[in-house]
Amino acid sequence: MTSLAQRALRALDRFNTAHPWDHNAHYHRWLLRQLPQRLGSALDIGCGSGDLARLLATRADEVQGIDADPVIIRRAQQLTPPAAPVTFTAADALTGLPGDSYDVITCVSTLHHLPFTEALGVFRRHLAPGGTLVVVGLFRAQDPVDYLLGAVASPLNAATGWLRNKGRRAPRPASMTARTRPAEMLFADIADGARDVLPGARLRRRLFWRYTLVWRRPFAS
């Protein structure tokens, strides 16, 4: 990489840091469109500061939000109105899920922190027959499609941050204070592994370095 390109990337990184926005929240409305209008119970795995859990509570009778980080769980509790039907728990996603089954399970930018196949198996076991699992995840770029999406996303990312912050410098939102980790799995491996555990799962590459997975558990399984 040339020194000019390196300087340009550093400048872009400084710009994005000054105008932050939550890529995961960008997909929340899309996620809600994958779900029924009314839900009994929902589980948000890796809930962070609770933005998605609070959205799910507008449709669900009860929502459980779990995260391995007790600090971000306390923040989620502080941000949630007492009357909202949401409970936040610091728990391990593989061994500490608080209920037996849920009508909806969501997992946003968390699956790459976990053993992939084992985690999907746990999610499947805790999803009620007829229930819906929705994942928004991260993957490591490898092929031309990945790099093309990244090239398209980079200027859009900067423009979106500038517009959402009205051109002003801004602190990171609470939802962006959770711990992060780079993705290691390729999209092709994610798709193959997911379909082994969740036959019929629908996966798609998305902008802003994300992919989506939707799976509905058959009533007979």
C-alpha positions in Angstrom: 0.0 0.0 0.0 1.4 3.4 -0.9 2.0 6.1 1.6 -0.7 8.2 0.0 -3.3 5.4 0.4 -2.2 4.9 4.0 -2.7 8.6 4.7 -6.1 8.5 3.1 -7.2 5.5 5.2 -6.0 7.2 8.4 -7.9 10.3 7.5 -11.0 8.3 6.8 -10.6 6.5 10.1 -10.3 9.8 11.9 -13.4 11.1 10.1 -15.4 8.0 11.1 -14.3 8.2 14.7 -15.5 11.8 14.8 -18.9 10.9 13.3 -19.8 7.5 14.8 -23.0 5.6 14.1 -24.1 2.1 15.0 -24.0 -0.3 12.1 -25.9 -2.9 14.0 -28.8 -0.5 14.7 -29.0 0.1 11.0 -30.4 -3.4 10.7 -32.9 -3.3 13.6 -35.9 -2.2 11.5 -35.1 -4.8 8.9 -34.9 -7.4 11.6 -38.3 -6.5 12.9 -39.8 -7.0 9.5 -38.7 -10.7 9.7 -40.9 -11.2 12.7 -44.6 -11.5 13.4 -46.4 -8.4 14.6 -47.1 -9.9 18.0 -44.8 -12.2 19.9 -45.0 -14.2 23.1 -41.4 -14.4 24.2 -38.1 -13.1 22.7 -34.5 -13.6 23.6 -31.8 -11.2 22.4 -28.3 -12.8 22.7 -25.5 -10.3 23.0 -27.9 -7.5 23.8 -25.3 -4.9 24.6 -26.9 -1.7 25.8 -30.4 -3.1 25.0 -31.5 -1.1 22.0 -32.8 -4.1 20.1 -34.4 -5.7 23.2 -36.4 -2.5 23.8 -37.6 -2.6 20.2 -38.6 -6.2 20.6 -40.6 -5.3 23.7 -42.9 -3.2 21.6 -44.1 -6.5 20.1 -43.4 -9.1 22.7 -45.1 -10.0 26.0 -41.6 -10.6 27.5 -38.1 -10.1 26.4 -34.9 -11.5 27.8 -31.6 -9.8 27.0 -28.3 -11.5 27.8 -24.7 -10.4 27.5 -21.5 -11.8 28.9 -20.4 -8.3 29.9 -21.9 -7.2 33.3 -20.9 -3.6 32.7 -22.9 -3.3 29.5 -25.8 -5.2 31.2 -26.0 -2.5 33.9 -26.0 0.1 31.2 -28.9 -1.6 29.5 -30.8 -1.7 32.7 -30.2 2.0 33.3 -31.5 2.9 29.8 -34.7 0.8 30.0 -37.9 2.1 31.5 -39.0 0.1 34.5 -42.4 -0.6 33.0 -40.9 -2.2 29.8 -41.3 -6.0 29.7 -37.5 -6.6 29.4 -35.2 -8.4 31.8 -31.4 -8.1 31.3 -29.0 -10.8 32.6 -25.3 -11.2 32.5 -24.9 -14.8 31.2 -23.0 -17.1 29.0 -24.7 -17.6 25.6 -23.9 -21.3 25.5 -24.6 -22.3 29.1 -26.6 -19.6 30.8 -29.8 -18.9 28.7 -32.5 -18.0 31.2 -35.5 -19.9 29.7 -36.4 -23.1 28.0 -37.8 -21.8 24.7 -38.6 -18.6 22.9 -40.8 -17.6 20.0 -38.0 -15.4 18.7 -34.2 -15.4 19.2 -32.0 -12.6 17.9 -28.3 -12.4 17.8 -26.6 -9.2 16.4 -22.8 -9.0 16.0 -22.3 -11.6 18.7 -22.0 -15.0 16.9 -18.4 -14.4 15.9 -17.5 -14.2 19.6 -18.8 -17.8 20.1 -18.0 -21.3 18.8 -20.1 -21.1 15.6 -21.6 -24.5 15.2 -22.1 -25.1 18.9 -23.8 -21.7 19.3 -26.2 -22.4 16.5 -27.1 -25.7 18.0 -27.9 -24.0 21.3 -30.0 -21.4 19.6 -31.9 -24.1 17.8 -32.7 -26.0 21.0 -34.0 -22.9 22.7 -36.2 -21.9 19.7 -39.9 -22.9 20.0 -41.5 -24.9 17.1 -42.6 -22.3 14.6 -40.2 -19.7 16.1 -37.8 -17.5 14.2 -34.1 -17.0 14.6 -32.5 -13.9 13.1 -28.8 -13.3 13.1 -26.9 -10.2 12.0 -23.2 -11.2 11.9 -19.7 -10.3 10.8 -17.6 -12.2 8.3 -14.0 -11.9 7.0 -13.7 -10.6 3.4 -12.0 -12.9 0.9 -13.6 -12.9 -2.6 -14.3 -10.1 -5.1 -17.9 -9.8 -4.0 -16.8 -9.1 -0.4 -14.3 -6.5 -1.5 -16.8 -4.9 -3.8 -19.3 -4.5 -1.0 -16.6 -3.1 1.2 -15.6 -0.6 -1.4 -19.3 0.5 -1.8 -19.8 0.6 2.0 -16.7 2.8 2.8 -18.0 6.1 1.4 -21.6 5.3 2.4 -20.3 4.7 6.0 -18.6 8.1 6.1 -21.6 9.9 4.5 -24.1 8.2 6.9 -22.0 9.1 10.0 -21.8 12.7 8.8 -25.5 13.0 8.1 -26.7 11.3 11.3 -24.5 13.5 13.4 -25.5 16.6 11.3 -21.9 17.3 10.4 -20.8 17.6 14.0 -18.3 15.6 16.1 -20.1 13.3 18.4 -19.3 10.7 21.1 -19.9 7.1 20.5 -23.4 6.0 21.4 -23.8 3.6 24.4 -24.5 0.7 22.0 -20.9 1.1 20.6 -19.2 0.7 24.0 -19.5 -3.0 24.1 -16.4 -5.2 23.6 -15.6 -6.0 19.9 -13.7 -8.7 18.1 -12.7 -9.1 14.5 -14.5 -11.7 12.4 -12.5 -14.8 11.4 -14.9 -16.9 9.4 -15.5 -16.5 5.7 -19.0 -16.1 4.4 -18.9 -19.3 2.5 -17.9 -21.3 5.6 -20.6 -19.5 7.6 -23.3 -20.4 5.0 -22.2 -24.1 4.8 -22.0 -24.5 8.6 -25.3 -22.7 9.2 -27.2 -24.9 6.7 -25.8 -28.1 8.3 -27.3 -27.1 11.7 -30.3 -25.1 10.4 -31.6 -26.7 7.2 -33.3 -24.1 5.0 -31.6 -21.1 6.6 -31.5 -18.0 4.4 -28.2 -16.2 4.4 -27.2 -13.0 2.6 -24.2 -10.7 2.4 -25.0 -7.1 3.4 -23.5 -3.7 3.4 -21.4 -2.4 6.2 -19.5 -5.6 6.7 -22.4 -7.7 7.8 -24.4 -10.8 6.8 -27.9 -11.8 7.8 -29.3 -15.2 8.6 -33.0 -16.1 9.0 -34.3 -19.5 10.1 -37.8 -20.6 11.1 -38.0 -23.8 13.0 -40.5 -26.2 11.6 -43.4 -27.1 13.9 -42.6 -30.8 13.5 -38.9 -30.5 14.5 
